Amino acid sequence: MATPRTLGLLVALSLSVAAPARAQDAAPASEETTGQPENVRSTRQARAHFMEGLEHFRAHRYREAIQAFTLAAQLVPSADLHYNIARAHEELSEYEAAIEGYQRYLRDRVDPPDRAQVETHIEQLRAQAAAAAAHAQSAPTTGTLRLTANRAGADVTLDGEDAGQSPWEEARELPAGRHALALSREGYVPFRSEVSVEAGVPTAAYADLVPETRYRATQGDRIFTWIAWGLGLASVGAAIGLGVEAASRQGTDLDDARTWAAFSDVFAGAAVGLGVVGLILWFVEGRTVGTEQITVDEDDASGVRGP
């Protein structure tokens, strides 16, 4: 089995290299350095975590490297593992955590040969941390949003709050992040979306309102109803005319008058029958025979209209 110091040789002893920089204590300590019997199982687990962290670091997976190095340090404490953890935090620009790791290295390492170099680097990190904090305070935290839509006058809500009507005359300043946007207007399908506003960056949103599709029932044309009633009305006229002619012939020719009266009765009966037929057709032809689509008037979207 390889000794812990052999694993430590995989790490360079420099602040400037890309891999973790401590070797001799990065792997678990042995009986020679601790004065205690070596726990073989813990040593093997710690070595495995160390090798895993080294692989993550070289692949620029610094968060995973920190986790692996920390697990190794929990099994077998090592000053140089704190150094490696500090290096990974530094790569992530987590300056405070990096400073803490370097300080733990200086505290736990007996007579570190690079104390002056590490202390100088800690001061550099403190300066970088201060600069980063100042930049964060001066950096913008809001952005702007400009809203336009294909239809004017739609009611706008932003994050559940009333935000006027479309389009907005001026861009609005909003906190950076995602915002829920909704527009509604009579005769249109409600528009809902989510917009992302970046700090210090103008953002434009366009709402495309789609006309709402509506339908209404259509009735059949009463063509035969009017024909039946028209024929019935003609029959009434014929019956009256024939009745008048029959009355005029009663004084001269009684048989001829009866003939004319019979024709008058026939037309009168036909008028009644056609009237009943027309009434039936009124209800039959007036029933719903289909539907028709009602669309929004694109010139005047204040309501709906039919064909």
C-alpha positions in Angstrom: 0.0 0.0 0.0 1.3 3.4 -0.9 2.1 5.7 2.0 0.2 9.0 2.5 3.2 11.0 1.6 3.3 9.3 -1.8 -0.2 10.7 -2.5 1.0 14.1 -1.4 3.5 14.3 -4.2 0.6 14.6 -6.7 0.1 18.3 -5.6 2.5 21.1 -6.4 3.9 23.4 -3.7 3.0 26.7 -5.3 0.2 29.3 -5.2 0.5 29.9 -9.0 -0.2 26.4 -10.3 -3.6 25.4 -11.5 -3.9 22.2 -9.4 -4.2 22.1 -5.5 -0.8 23.1 -4.1 -0.1 21.0 -1.0 1.3 17.5 -1.0 2.9 16.1 2.0 -0.1 16.4 4.3 -2.9 16.5 1.7 -3.3 12.8 2.0 -4.0 11.2 5.4 -1.3 11.2 8.1 0.3 8.0 9.3 1.6 6.6 12.6 4.9 8.3 12.0 3.4 11.9 12.0 0.5 11.4 14.4 1.9 9.2 17.0 -1.2 7.1 16.8 -1.9 3.8 15.2 -2.9 4.2 11.6 -6.6 3.6 10.9 -6.2 1.8 7.6 -9.9 2.1 6.6 -10.1 5.8 7.3 -6.8 6.3 5.5 -8.0 4.6 2.4 -11.3 6.5 2.4 -9.5 9.8 2.9 -7.1 8.9 0.1 -10.0 8.1 -2.2 -11.7 11.5 -1.4 -8.4 13.3 -2.0 -7.9 11.7 -5.4 -11.4 12.5 -6.3 -11.0 16.1 -5.2 -7.8 16.4 -7.2 -9.6 15.1 -10.3 -12.4 17.6 -9.9 -10.0 20.5 -9.4 -8.1 19.7 -12.6 -11.4 19.5 -14.4 -12.3 23.0 -13.0 -15.2 21.5 -11.0 -14.2 23.5 -7.9 -17.4 23.0 -5.9 -17.1 19.3 -6.1 -13.4 19.5 -5.3 -14.2 21.4 -2.1 -16.6 18.8 -1.1 -14.2 15.9 -1.7 -11.2 17.6 0.1 -13.5 18.4 3.0 -14.5 14.8 3.4 -10.9 13.8 3.3 -10.0 16.3 6.0 -12.9 15.1 8.2 -11.4 11.6 8.1 -7.8 12.5 8.6 -7.1 16.2 9.5 -4.4 17.8 7.3 -3.2 21.4 7.1 -2.5 21.0 3.4 -6.1 19.9 2.7 -7.2 23.3 4.1 -4.8 24.9 1.7 -6.3 22.9 -1.2 -9.8 23.9 -0.1 -8.7 27.5 0.0 -7.4 27.2 -3.6 -10.7 25.9 -4.8 -12.6 28.7 -3.1 -10.3 31.3 -4.6 -11.0 29.9 -8.1 -14.7 30.5 -7.4 -13.9 34.1 -6.3 -15.1 33.2 -2.8 -12.4 35.4 -1.2 -13.6 35.2 2.4 -13.7 31.4 2.4 -10.3 31.3 0.7 -8.8 33.6 3.3 -10.2 31.4 6.1 -8.7 28.3 4.5 -5.2 29.8 4.1 -5.3 31.0 7.7 -6.2 27.5 8.9 -3.3 26.2 6.9 -0.9 28.6 8.6 -2.4 27.7 12.0 -2.3 23.9 11.6 1.0 23.5 9.6 4.1 23.3 11.7 6.6 25.8 10.5 5.3 26.2 7.0 8.1 27.0 4.6 6.0 29.4 2.6 4.5 31.4 5.5 5.5 34.8 4.1 4.3 34.0 0.6 0.9 32.8 1.9 0.5 35.8 4.2 1.2 38.1 1.3 -1.4 36.3 -0.8 -3.9 36.6 2.0 -3.5 40.4 1.9 -4.0 40.4 -1.8 -7.2 38.4 -1.4 -8.4 40.9 1.2 -7.9 43.7 -1.3 -9.8 41.7 -4.0 -12.6 41.0 -1.5 -12.9 44.7 -0.7 -12.9 45.6 -4.4 -15.6 43.0 -5.1 -17.8 44.3 -2.3 -17.4 47.9 -3.5 -18.3 46.9 -7.0 -21.4 45.0 -5.8 -22.6 48.1 -3.9 -22.2 50.3 -7.0 -23.6 47.8 -9.5 -27.1 48.4 -10.7 -29.9 46.2 -9.2 -32.7 47.2 -11.6 -33.4 47.1 -15.3 -36.0 48.7 -17.6 -38.9 47.1 -19.4 -40.7 48.5 -22.4 -44.1 47.0 -23.3 -45.8 47.1 -26.7 -48.8 45.2 -28.1 -50.6 44.6 -31.3 -53.8 46.1 -29.8 -53.9 49.3 -27.7 -56.0 49.6 -24.6 -55.4 46.2 -23.2 -55.4 46.0 -19.3 -51.9 45.1 -18.1 -51.0 43.4 -14.8 -47.3 42.9 -13.7 -46.6 40.5 -10.9 -50.3 40.5 -10.1 -50.5 44.3 -9.8 -52.3 46.7 -12.1 -49.8 48.2 -14.5 -52.0 50.4 -16.7 -52.9 49.7 -20.4 -50.9 48.8 -23.5 -48.7 50.2 -24.9 -46.6 51.8 -22.2 -45.6 55.3 -23.2 -42.3 54.9 -21.4 -40.1 52.1 -20.2 -40.5 51.2 -16.6 -37.8 50.5 -14.1 -38.1 47.1 -12.4 -36.0 45.0 -10.0 -33.7 42.5 -11.8 -35.3 39.0 -12.1 -38.3 37.3 -13.6 -41.7 39.1 -13.7 -45.2 37.7 -14.5 -46.9 39.7 -17.3 -50.5 39.5 -18.3 -52.8 41.5 -20.7 -56.5 41.2 -21.2 -59.0 42.9 -23.4 -62.6 42.2 -24.4 -62.8 40.0 -27.5 -59.3 38.7 -27.2 -57.7 35.6 -25.6 -55.9 36.6 -22.4 -52.1 37.0 -22.9 -49.8 35.6 -20.2 -46.0 35.5 -20.2 -42.9 35.7 -18.0 -40.2 38.3 -18.8 -36.6 38.3 -17.4 -35.2 41.7 -16.5 -31.4 42.0 -16.2 -29.8 44.7 -14.0 -28.7 47.7 -16.0 -30.1 46.2 -19.3 -33.1 47.5 -21.2 -35.7 44.8 -22.0 -38.5 44.9 -24.6 -41.7 42.8 -24.4 -44.2 42.4 -27.2 -47.7 41.1 -26.5 -49.5 39.5 -29.5 -53.2 39.5 -28.6 -55.2 36.8 -30.5 -58.9 37.5 -31.3 -61.2 35.3 -29.3 -63.3 32.9 -31.4 -67.0 33.0 -30.7 -70.0 31.3 -32.2 -73.7 31.8 -32.4 -76.6 29.7 -33.6 -78.0 30.3 -37.1 -81.6 29.7 -38.2 -82.9 28.6 -41.5 -84.6 30.9 -44.0 -88.5 30.7 -44.0 -88.8 30.4 -47.7 -91.6 27.9 -47.9 -93.4 29.6 -45.0 -93.8 32.7 -47.0 -94.8 30.8 -50.1 -97.5 29.0 -48.2 -98.8 32.2 -46.7 -98.6 33.9 -50.0 -100.7 31.2 -51.7 -103.1 31.3 -48.8 -103.5 35.0 -49.2 -104.1 34.6 -52.9 -106.7 31.9 -52.1 -108.5 34.3 -49.7 -108.7 36.9 -52.5 -110.0 34.3 -55.0 -112.6 33.0 -52.5 -113.8 36.6 -51.9 -114.0 37.3 -55.6 -115.8 34.1 -56.4 -118.2 34.7 -53.5 -119.0 38.2 -54.8 -119.7 36.7 -58.3 -121.9 34.0 -56.9 -123.9 36.6 -55.0 -124.4 38.6 -58.2 -125.8 35.6 -60.1 -128.4 34.5 -57.5 -131.1 36.7 -59.1 -130.6 35.5 -62.6 -129.2 31.9 -62.6 -129.4 30.1 -59.3 -127.5 27.0 -60.5 -124.7 29.2 -61.9 -124.5 31.1 -58.6 -124.2 27.8 -56.7 -121.3 26.8 -58.9 -119.5 30.0 -58.3 -120.2 29.7 -54.6 -118.7 26.2 -54.6 -115.5 27.5 -56.1 -115.4 30.2 -53.5 -115.7 27.6 -50.7 -112.8 25.6 -52.3 -110.5 28.6 -52.3 -111.6 29.5 -48.8 -110.7 26.0 -47.6 -107.4 26.2 -49.4 -106.6 29.5 -47.7 -107.3 28.0 -44.3 -105.1 24.9 -45.2 -102.3 27.0 -46.5 -102.4 29.2 -43.4 -102.0 26.2 -41.2 -99.2 24.8 -43.4 -97.4 28.2 -43.2 -97.7 28.2 -39.4 -96.2 24.7 -39.2 -93.4 25.7 -41.6 -92.8 28.9 -39.5 -91.6 26.7 -36.6 -89.9 24.0 -38.7 -87.9 26.4 -40.9 -87.1 28.6 -37.9 -85.2 26.0 -35.9 -81.4 26.2 -35.5 -79.6 24.7 -38.4 -76.0 25.5 -37.7 -73.5 27.9 -36.1 -71.5 30.9 -37.4 -68.2 32.4 -36.2 -68.2 35.9 -34.7 -64.8 37.6 -34.9 -63.5 40.9 -33.4 -63.7 43.9 -35.7 -60.1 44.6 -36.5 -60.9 48.3 -37.2 -62.8 48.8 -34.0 -62.0 46.3 -31.4 -64.5 47.7 -28.9 -66.9 44.8 -29.5 -67.9 41.9 -31.7 -69.8 41.8 -34.9 -71.3 39.2 -37.2 -71.1 38.8 -40.9 
